[in-house]
Amino acid sequence: MKLSQYNYVREQKDGVLLFNTNNKGLLRLDSEFAAKYRELETGRIDSLDDFTGALFANGFIVDDDIDEFEALLVKNLCLRYNESRAQVTIAPTTGCNFACPYCYEAGLAALTMSGERAAAVARFVSEEVGKAKVLMVNWYGGEPLLCLDRIAQLTELIRGALPPECKYEASIVTNGYHLTERAVKVLCDCGVREAQVTIDGAERPHDLRRIPSNGEPTYERILHNIKSAVDDIGITIRVNVDADNSADLDGLLIDIDRMALAGKVGIYLAMVDDALGDDGHSSTRYLDAKAFSAVESLFYRSAIELGFDVGLFRGSEPGICSAIALGSAVIDPEGSLCKCWDEMGCSDKSYGTVDAPRFSSLNSSRWLRYVPGQEGKCHHCVYFPLCWGGCPREALEGRKDMCGPIKYNLDDKIDLLALQSARSRETSAGGCP
């Protein structure tokens, strides 16, 4: 037996926090047990006592014949090529009512899916479901709520063409401006259970960045829409962060808490980057991974202290990127197919249309052949189960520095995980949150 290569020790004054980046297990070891653990790092584990038995039961000790890195790759492949689940992202429009300065879609023509195309999309989706027991549809854009009636039409067509044994699930990515009472009702009727809504920090920076065509402020309207929708649709707030709004994020938390939403919505930060690698948004001041990690740590601490639902290790699940999954597709308003959201509208990245897909083309097969962590440095990296070698698109395009924020703030996140666990226990016991 041996210690897991994914054990990470976070030193504390009275002992250590022992965290496993693979299974997200967390143990607090006092000074006595911390010393025993250090002894294990220097020798072979031939037998189990109470202490080592507990470590083994929780994945901190593994059998000698296990290659944990290879086991993770196998798990990743099993999930990616599992034919029981199909994932389709559909953009009924590339038009948007906002003009965000960092949007990688800024150069795309504002197209809207016709009824004829909708019928062709539905036929493609129903044909590609195959053996799937679950079809997951994600509504995307542009701003998909500009085409609410088309979403309703497509949902009816797709559902009607599915075999009875296939379960239908749906989610939506929206700016939230049109997430009205009527929209929520239609979305619920369409099986949408989850919505990601973008709010870029506190009111002032948000309103400077998330700008509608009429120039009016959007912050308060979006917050009130979320408050009205949250009992019917699960809401996760995404906060896009760059150097221009990174210093003014806590105001958003305060406002959400004021509206009694802290325990009802999820929230996470996303690092704004140059998605297409062409530096096309010269006005955007990007943060690097290290700078973003510091912002992220401070923000999540504030969020946890206010009682927010925070996914500290969001995106660490094997095969989390749908672009590399067998049963996945991104469909634009004209019915063009690609694998990655960021490549929608790029004709040179397409692998055909819903009428004539080319699954064996390089634009499709390069994603399916991709293996996470191909860089040799990933094989023995303790962070690998949390980052999976970085973004597949960036790797396929030859980006060398793939290390993300987790490399710089894992210590902070372990501390926050311990804080979050402690507060959860207090709440369960009836104490003050």
C-alpha positions, -999 to 999 in steps of 0.1 A, spaced: 0 0 0 11 36 -6 -1 71 0 -22 86 -27 -3 108 -51 -32 132 -48 -28 139 -11 -22 175 -4 -12 187 31 -23 221 43 -3 231 74 -20 246 104 -9 258 138 -23 228 156 -19 202 129 -27 198 93 -57 197 69 -52 166 47 -70 170 13 -73 145 -15 -76 163 -49 -91 132 -65 -120 124 -42 -122 159 -25 -119 142 9 -108 164 38 -94 153 72 -82 175 100 -52 159 118 -40 172 151 -3 174 158 0 138 170 -17 123 139 0 149 116 33 135 129 21 99 122 12 109 86 46 125 81 62 91 91 41 74 64 56 97 37 90 83 44 83 45 45 63 16 32 28 8 45 28 -29 52 -3 -32 74 -32 -11 86 -40 1 121 -68 23 131 -52 54 117 -40 40 84 -72 20 81 -92 53 82 -68 68 56 -73 37 34 -111 38 37 -112 75 27 -88 71 -3 -57 87 12 -40 54 10 -43 32 -21 -31 -3 -32 4 -5 -46 -8 -18 -80 -30 13 -87 -18 39 -112 -40 68 -101 -33 89 -131 -42 61 -155 -73 53 -135 -85 89 -139 -80 88 -176 -100 56 -178 -128 72 -158 -127 102 -181 -129 80 -212 -158 60 -198 -178 91 -191 -170 107 -225 -179 77 -245 -209 66 -225 -237 63 -250 -264 65 -223 -262 103 -223 -264 128 -251 -257 165 -248 -268 191 -273 -262 229 -271 -286 248 -293 -284 285 -301 -317 296 -315 -301 330 -322 -267 346 -322 -284 380 -317 -281 396 -283 -297 426 -265 -264 433 -248 -231 446 -261 -206 433 -236 -170 445 -244 -153 412 -238 -178 390 -257 -161 366 -281 -192 365 -303 -191 403 -310 -181 398 -346 -209 372 -354 -238 381 -375 -271 383 -356 -289 352 -370 -322 337 -359 -332 301 -365 -361 297 -389 -390 273 -384 -376 252 -412 -342 250 -396 -358 242 -363 -375 211 -378 -342 200 -393 -324 205 -359 -351 184 -341 -347 156 -367 -309 156 -362 -312 156 -324 -337 127 -324 -315 107 -348 -283 113 -328 -298 103 -294 -293 67 -304 -290 45 -273 -291 75 -249 -313 72 -218 -309 109 -211 -309 139 -235 -295 171 -221 -303 202 -241 -286 235 -232 -301 267 -247 -274 291 -256 -269 322 -278 -265 351 -283 -293 356 -259 -317 326 -262 -346 344 -244 -349 366 -275 -362 335 -292 -384 321 -265 -411 310 -289 -385 291 -309 -373 274 -278 -409 262 -271 -413 250 -307 -380 231 -307 -387 216 -273 -420 203 -286 -405 189 -318 -375 172 -300 -396 158 -272 -421 144 -297 -394 126 -316 -376 110 -286 -381 74 -279 -402 69 -247 -373 54 -227 -352 86 -232 -355 112 -204 -354 149 -215 -335 175 -194 -328 211 -202 -309 242 -190 -303 277 -203 -275 303 -203 -289 338 -203 -281 373 -193 -313 373 -173 -327 406 -187 -357 388 -202 -361 362 -175 -397 375 -169 -426 357 -152 -439 346 -187 -404 334 -197 -401 314 -165 -434 297 -171 -425 289 -207 -391 275 -197 -406 254 -170 -431 240 -195 -401 233 -217 -384 212 -190 -358 238 -182 -347 232 -146 -314 251 -144 -304 286 -156 -270 303 -156 -273 340 -153 -244 364 -157 -239 394 -134 -206 412 -135 -200 423 -100 -216 452 -81 -241 475 -97 -217 502 -111 -192 479 -129 -220 456 -141 -240 484 -157 -209 497 -174 -202 462 -189 -236 445 -194 -251 472 -217 -284 467 -236 -291 484 -269 -312 511 -252 -283 520 -229 -304 516 -197 -291 500 -165 -296 462 -162 -284 453 -128 -315 458 -107 -338 443 -133 -317 411 -135 -316 407 -97 -353 411 -94 -359 386 -123 -337 361 -104 -357 366 -72 -389 360 -91 -376 329 -109 -355 311 -82 -384 291 -67 -392 276 -101 -358 273 -117 -324 266 -101 -302 297 -106 -264 298 -107 -249 333 -111 -217 335 -131 -195 365 -125 -171 373 -154 -140 388 -139 -112 409 -154 -90 437 -141 -118 463 -146 -143 448 -121 -122 425 -99 -120 451 -70 -157 456 -68 -174 422 -64 -185 420 -28 -212 446 -35 -230 419 -55 -229 395 -26 -243 422 -3 -272 430 -27 -281 393 -32 -280 388 6 -302 419 10 -327 402 -13 -327 370 8 -312 350 -20 -279 339 -4 -290 304 3 -311 300 -28 -286 307 -57 -253 293 -66 -225 317 -75 -190 314 -91 -164 335 -107 -152 330 -143 -119 344 -157 -124 365 -188 -99 355 -214 -93 360 -251 -114 330 -262 -102 330 -298 -67 339 -291 -67 369 -314 -66 397 -288 -98 409 -305 -110 428 -274 -82 453 -269 -102 473 -243 -104 443 -220 -77 440 -193 -73 403 -187 -62 389 -154 -36 360 -155 -43 328 -135 -24 339 -105 -40 373 -102 -75 358 -107 -68 331 -80 -63 358 -54 -96 375 -64 -114 342 -63 -102 333 -28 -113 366 -13 -147 365 -30 -155 329 -20 -146 336 16 -170 365 16 -197 344 -1 -193 315 24 -195 338 54 -228 352 40 -242 317 36 -239 313 -2 -238 280 -20 -203 280 -34 -188 252 -55 -152 255 -46 -140 229 -71 -165 235 -99 -155 220 -131 -133 192 -116 -156 163 -126 -140 139 -152 -151 147 -187 -167 180 -176 -161 196 -210 -189 185 -233 -168 192 -264 -147 160 -259 -178 138 -254 -190 114 -280 -227 123 -279 -224 161 -279 -229 188 -304 -232 226 -306 -258 238 -332 -260 274 -344 -291 291 -359 -283 279 -394 -279 243 -383 -241 243 -385 -224 219 -362 -193 223 -340 -180 208 -307 -170 238 -286 -192 268 -277 -163 291 -284 -161 279 -320 -197 286 -328 -199 308 -359 -164 298 -371 -170 281 -404 -135 266 -404 -143 248 -372 -176 233 -383 -181 196 -390 -211 200 -413 -247 208 -407 -277 190 -392 -286 179 -427 -251 166 -436 -230 160 -405 -194 149 -410 -185 130 -378 -153 117 -392 -140 151 -402 -109 164 -384 -130 192 -368 -150 165 -349 -124 137 -345 -97 159 -330 -119 165 -300 -128 128 -296 -91 118 -298 -81 143 -272 -65 129 -240 -64 152 -209 -30 158 -194 -9 150 -225 17 173 -211 42 151 -192 41 174 -163 5 165 -156 12 128 -149 26 135 -114 9 168 -107 -13 169 -75 -36 194 -92 -45 172 -121 -79 159 -108 -90 195 -102 -80 210 -136 -78 180 -159 -49 195 -178 -67 227 -186 -91 237 -214 -92 211 -243 -96 238 -269 -65 256 -257 -45 224 -256 -56 215 -291 -46 249 -303 -11 245 -288 -12 267 -258 17 257 -235 8 273 -202 -23 254 -193 -21 257 -155 -52 274 -140 -60 294 -108 -61 262 -87 -23 260 -89 -21 292 -69 -50 291 -45 -55 255 -34 -43 263 1 -70 290 3 -97 266 -11 -89 239 14 -92 265 42 -125 276 27 -137 240 24 -131 235 61 -149 267 69 -178 257 47 -180 223 64 -179 239 98 -207 263 90 -228 235 75 -224 215 107 -234 246 128 -265 251 107 -275 214 109 -271 216 146 -293 246 148 -266 271 155 -261 305 138 -250 302 102 
